[in-house]
Amino acid sequence: MATLKEVQQKISSVKKTRQITKAMNMVATSRLRGAQGAMEAFRPYAEKFSEVLGNIADKAGDDASPLLTPRDEIRRVNIVLMTSDRGLCGGFNINLIEAAEALMKEKISQGIEVSFTNFGKKGRDWARNNRHQIAKEHLGVVGGKIAFNIAATSGLELIEGFLDGSFDEVYVVYANFQGMAAQPPVLKKLLPIPVIESADAQADTDQAYLAEHIIEPSPDELLNEMLPKNVYIQIFNALLETSTSEHAARMKAMDNATKACNDMIESLTLAYNKARQAAITMELMDIIGGAEALKG
């Protein structure tokens, strides 16, 4: 059985750990509010942009832009993996990496070369440790204040790589914020841009297409401007979703760690009281035994 001093030291150590987890929980909660506000403000814009773009693309046709045209043969694929720069957020990063790894194995089994564009240190470190090809890395982005120019710069590099043949397909793996308890990984194709169905087409596929927008200049010219922006918007939206999910996951993990510390303190306090009672009992037995010996 541990001595009283050892149990006291363990209790003190766990209390200090609880202070740290409480502080980290408060920091994550504070950052979550700001990140969630930015994400919820941008979501309607991203959805409406895709809807309008779907109407224009439907009117223009499949051959309106090379960004809409799939390659006849897929040889090289780039995966944009979004993770956090820091840990202590439960299985958040592991789930994202496993989703990217599953896609990578599927493509490699088809004889396709795979490279990574990493947002976040955790995903970058995983790719480095496993000697995967890294086309580009962006650190210090997820988890902080995200500027749109970061998404635009990365999106432009991916578009240029797609157009010059460096990539035949581009996918993004990010966390979708569904609430405090759910941030599942999402796999989405960025390039070539998938067919974007308009809201009317989704509501009734049997009806003929009815244009909702007066397009000037021509749909083809407008698509050449809007399609690259759609890639930027999708990357920016994925960054906002991942950042919010990271803070939510860390907040939940630190809350669970604090509860575990409380349970450990209760258990150690009980062990301390038992050890103290045993020590008092031994002392009493020694005193009583000495008194009885003197009487004899």
C-alpha positions as CSV (number, residue, x, y, z in Angstrom):
1,M,0.0,0.0,0.0
2,A,1.3,3.5,-0.9
3,T,2.4,5.7,2.0
4,L,0.5,8.8,3.0
5,K,3.1,11.1,1.5
6,E,3.0,9.3,-1.8
7,V,-0.8,9.5,-2.0
8,Q,-0.7,13.2,-1.1
9,Q,1.9,13.8,-3.9
10,K,-0.4,12.0,-6.4
11,I,-3.4,14.1,-5.3
12,S,-1.4,17.3,-5.7
13,S,-0.2,16.3,-9.1
14,V,-3.7,15.4,-10.4
15,K,-5.0,18.8,-9.1
16,K,-2.4,20.6,-11.0
17,T,-3.3,18.7,-14.1
18,R,-6.9,19.5,-13.6
19,Q,-6.1,23.2,-13.4
20,I,-4.3,22.9,-16.8
21,T,-7.2,21.0,-18.4
22,K,-9.7,23.6,-17.1
23,A,-7.7,26.5,-18.5
24,M,-7.4,24.8,-21.9
25,N,-11.1,24.1,-21.9
26,M,-11.8,27.8,-21.3
27,V,-9.5,28.8,-24.0
28,A,-11.0,26.4,-26.5
29,T,-14.5,27.6,-25.5
30,S,-13.5,31.2,-26.2
31,R,-12.0,30.4,-29.6
32,L,-14.9,28.2,-30.5
33,R,-17.3,31.1,-30.3
34,G,-15.4,33.2,-32.8
35,A,-14.7,30.4,-35.2
36,Q,-18.3,29.1,-35.1
37,G,-19.6,32.6,-35.8
38,A,-17.3,33.0,-38.8
39,M,-18.2,29.6,-40.1
40,E,-22.0,30.1,-39.7
41,A,-21.8,33.5,-41.4
42,F,-20.0,32.0,-44.4
43,R,-22.0,28.8,-44.9
44,P,-25.0,30.5,-46.6
45,Y,-22.7,32.4,-49.0
46,A,-20.9,29.2,-50.0
47,E,-24.2,27.3,-50.6
48,K,-25.8,30.1,-52.6
49,F,-22.7,30.6,-54.7
50,S,-22.7,26.9,-55.6
51,E,-26.4,27.1,-56.5
52,V,-26.0,30.1,-58.8
53,L,-22.9,28.5,-60.4
54,G,-25.0,25.3,-61.0
55,N,-27.6,27.3,-62.9
56,I,-24.9,29.0,-65.0
57,A,-23.0,25.8,-65.7
58,D,-26.2,24.0,-66.7
59,K,-27.0,26.7,-69.2
60,A,-23.4,26.8,-70.6
61,G,-22.9,23.1,-71.0
62,D,-20.2,20.6,-70.0
63,D,-17.4,21.9,-72.2
64,A,-17.6,25.5,-71.0
65,S,-14.4,25.2,-68.9
66,P,-11.5,22.8,-68.6
67,L,-12.1,22.9,-64.8
68,L,-15.4,21.0,-65.4
69,T,-13.9,18.4,-67.8
70,P,-12.8,15.0,-66.3
71,R,-9.5,13.5,-67.6
72,D,-9.7,10.5,-69.8
73,E,-7.0,8.8,-67.7
74,I,-6.2,9.4,-64.1
75,R,-2.5,9.2,-63.3
76,R,-1.9,11.7,-60.5
77,V,-4.1,12.7,-57.6
78,N,-3.5,15.4,-55.0
79,I,-5.2,15.2,-51.6
80,V,-5.7,18.4,-49.6
81,L,-5.5,17.1,-46.0
82,M,-6.7,19.6,-43.3
83,T,-5.7,18.8,-39.7
84,S,-4.8,20.9,-36.6
85,D,-1.3,22.2,-35.7
86,R,-1.7,21.1,-32.1
87,G,-2.8,18.0,-30.3
88,L,-4.9,17.4,-27.2
89,C,-8.2,17.2,-29.2
90,G,-9.1,13.5,-28.9
91,G,-9.4,11.5,-32.1
92,F,-9.9,14.6,-34.3
93,N,-6.7,14.4,-36.3
94,I,-6.7,10.6,-36.3
95,N,-10.1,10.5,-38.0
96,L,-9.0,12.9,-40.7
97,I,-5.7,11.1,-41.4
98,E,-7.5,7.7,-41.6
99,A,-10.0,9.2,-44.1
100,A,-7.1,10.5,-46.2
101,E,-5.1,7.3,-45.9
102,A,-8.1,5.2,-47.0
103,L,-8.5,7.4,-50.2
104,M,-4.7,7.2,-50.8
105,K,-4.7,3.4,-50.6
106,E,-7.7,3.2,-52.9
107,K,-5.9,5.3,-55.5
108,I,-2.5,3.5,-55.2
109,S,-4.3,0.2,-55.7
110,Q,-5.4,1.5,-59.0
111,G,-1.9,2.5,-60.0
112,I,-2.4,6.2,-59.4
113,E,0.4,8.4,-57.9
114,V,-0.8,10.3,-54.8
115,S,0.6,13.6,-53.4
116,F,-0.6,15.7,-50.4
117,T,-1.3,19.4,-49.8
118,N,-1.2,19.7,-46.0
119,F,-2.9,22.3,-43.9
120,G,-1.8,21.7,-40.3
121,K,1.3,20.2,-38.7
122,K,-0.3,16.9,-37.6
123,G,-1.2,15.9,-41.2
124,R,2.2,17.1,-42.4
125,D,4.1,15.1,-39.8
126,W,2.1,12.0,-40.7
127,A,2.9,12.4,-44.4
128,R,6.6,13.0,-43.6
129,N,6.9,10.1,-41.2
130,N,5.3,7.7,-43.8
131,R,7.4,9.3,-46.6
132,H,4.4,10.3,-48.7
133,Q,4.9,12.9,-51.4
134,I,4.1,16.5,-50.2
135,A,3.3,19.0,-52.9
136,K,2.7,21.9,-50.5
137,E,2.3,22.6,-46.8
138,H,0.6,25.4,-44.9
139,L,1.2,25.6,-41.1
140,G,-0.3,27.9,-38.6
141,V,-3.6,28.3,-40.5
142,V,-6.1,26.0,-38.9
143,G,-7.2,27.0,-35.4
144,G,-6.5,30.7,-35.8
145,K,-8.0,33.6,-37.7
146,I,-8.2,32.4,-41.3
147,A,-7.8,34.9,-44.1
148,F,-9.4,34.3,-47.5
149,N,-6.2,35.0,-49.4
150,I,-4.7,31.8,-47.9
151,A,-7.5,29.8,-49.5
152,A,-7.2,31.8,-52.7
153,T,-3.5,31.3,-53.0
154,S,-3.7,27.5,-52.3
155,G,-6.7,27.2,-54.7
156,L,-4.8,29.0,-57.5
157,E,-1.8,26.6,-57.0
158,L,-4.1,23.6,-57.3
159,I,-5.9,25.0,-60.4
160,E,-2.6,25.7,-62.1
161,G,-1.4,22.1,-61.2
162,F,-4.6,20.7,-62.6
163,L,-4.4,22.7,-65.8
164,D,-0.7,21.9,-66.5
165,G,-1.2,18.2,-65.8
166,S,0.5,17.9,-62.5
167,F,-2.8,16.7,-61.0
168,D,-5.6,14.9,-62.8
169,E,-7.9,15.0,-59.7
170,V,-7.8,17.0,-56.5
171,Y,-9.7,16.0,-53.3
172,V,-10.1,17.7,-50.0
173,V,-10.4,16.0,-46.6
174,Y,-11.7,18.2,-43.8
175,A,-13.9,18.0,-40.6
176,N,-17.5,18.9,-40.9
177,F,-18.8,20.7,-37.8
178,Q,-22.2,19.2,-37.0
179,G,-22.2,20.1,-33.3
180,M,-20.2,19.7,-30.1
181,A,-20.3,15.9,-30.2
182,A,-19.9,15.3,-33.9
183,Q,-17.1,16.5,-36.3
184,P,-16.9,13.7,-38.9
185,P,-14.3,13.8,-41.7
186,V,-15.6,14.7,-45.1
187,L,-14.1,13.8,-48.5
188,K,-15.0,16.1,-51.4
189,K,-13.7,16.4,-54.9
190,L,-12.4,19.8,-55.8
191,L,-11.1,19.3,-59.3
192,P,-12.4,18.6,-61.8
193,I,-15.3,20.5,-60.3
194,P,-18.2,18.0,-59.9
195,V,-21.5,18.7,-61.6
196,I,-23.3,21.2,-59.5
197,E,-27.1,20.7,-59.5
198,S,-29.2,23.7,-59.1
199,A,-32.0,23.8,-56.4
200,D,-34.7,23.6,-59.1
201,A,-33.0,20.5,-60.7
202,Q,-32.8,18.8,-57.3
203,A,-36.4,19.6,-56.5
204,D,-37.8,18.2,-59.8
205,T,-35.5,16.5,-62.2
206,D,-38.3,15.8,-64.7
207,Q,-39.0,19.4,-65.4
208,A,-37.1,21.3,-68.1
209,Y,-34.4,23.7,-67.0
210,L,-35.7,27.2,-66.4
211,A,-33.1,29.9,-66.2
212,E,-33.4,32.1,-63.1
213,H,-30.6,34.5,-63.9
214,I,-30.0,37.0,-66.6
215,I,-26.4,36.3,-67.7
216,E,-24.2,39.0,-69.1
217,P,-21.6,38.5,-70.5
218,S,-22.1,34.9,-71.9
219,P,-22.2,31.9,-69.5
220,D,-18.9,30.7,-70.8
221,E,-17.1,33.9,-70.0
222,L,-18.8,34.1,-66.6
223,L,-17.9,30.6,-65.7
224,N,-14.2,31.3,-66.4
225,E,-14.4,33.9,-63.7
226,M,-16.6,32.1,-61.2
227,L,-15.3,28.5,-61.3
228,P,-11.8,29.4,-59.9
229,K,-13.6,31.4,-57.2
230,N,-15.7,28.4,-56.4
231,V,-12.5,26.4,-55.7
232,Y,-11.3,29.2,-53.4
233,I,-14.6,29.3,-51.6
234,Q,-14.7,25.5,-51.1
235,I,-11.2,25.6,-49.6
236,F,-12.0,28.5,-47.3
237,N,-15.2,26.9,-46.2
238,A,-13.4,23.7,-45.4
239,L,-10.8,25.6,-43.4
240,L,-13.5,27.3,-41.4
241,E,-15.3,24.0,-40.7
242,T,-12.0,22.3,-39.7
243,S,-11.0,25.1,-37.4
244,T,-14.4,25.2,-35.6
245,S,-14.3,21.4,-35.3
246,E,-10.8,21.5,-33.8
247,H,-11.9,23.9,-31.1
248,A,-15.0,21.8,-30.4
249,A,-13.0,18.6,-30.2
250,R,-10.4,20.1,-27.9
251,M,-13.1,21.6,-25.7
252,K,-14.7,18.1,-25.4
253,A,-11.4,16.4,-24.8
254,M,-10.4,18.8,-22.1
255,D,-13.8,18.5,-20.4
256,N,-13.4,14.7,-20.4
257,A,-9.9,15.1,-19.0
258,T,-11.1,17.4,-16.2
259,K,-13.8,14.9,-15.3
260,A,-11.2,12.1,-15.2
261,C,-9.1,14.2,-12.9
262,N,-12.0,14.7,-10.6
263,D,-12.6,10.9,-10.5
264,M,-8.9,10.3,-9.8
265,I,-8.9,12.8,-7.0
266,E,-11.9,11.1,-5.4
267,S,-10.3,7.7,-5.7
268,L,-6.9,9.0,-4.3
269,T,-8.7,10.8,-1.5
270,L,-10.4,7.6,-0.5
271,A,-7.1,5.7,-0.6
272,Y,-5.5,8.5,1.5
273,N,-8.2,8.2,4.1
274,K,-7.9,4.4,4.2
275,A,-4.1,4.7,4.6
276,R,-4.5,7.3,7.3
277,Q,-7.0,5.2,9.2
278,A,-4.7,2.2,8.9
279,A,-1.8,4.2,10.3
280,I,-3.9,5.5,13.2
281,T,-5.1,2.0,13.9
282,M,-1.5,0.7,14.0
283,E,-0.5,3.5,16.4
284,L,-3.4,2.8,18.7
285,M,-2.5,-0.9,18.7
286,D,1.1,-0.1,19.6
287,I,-0.1,2.2,22.4
288,I,-2.5,-0.4,23.8
289,G,0.1,-3.2,23.4
290,G,2.6,-1.1,25.4
291,A,0.1,-0.3,28.1
292,E,-0.8,-3.9,28.5
293,A,2.9,-4.9,28.7
294,L,3.5,-2.3,31.5
295,K,0.5,-3.8,33.4
296,G,2.0,-7.3,33.1
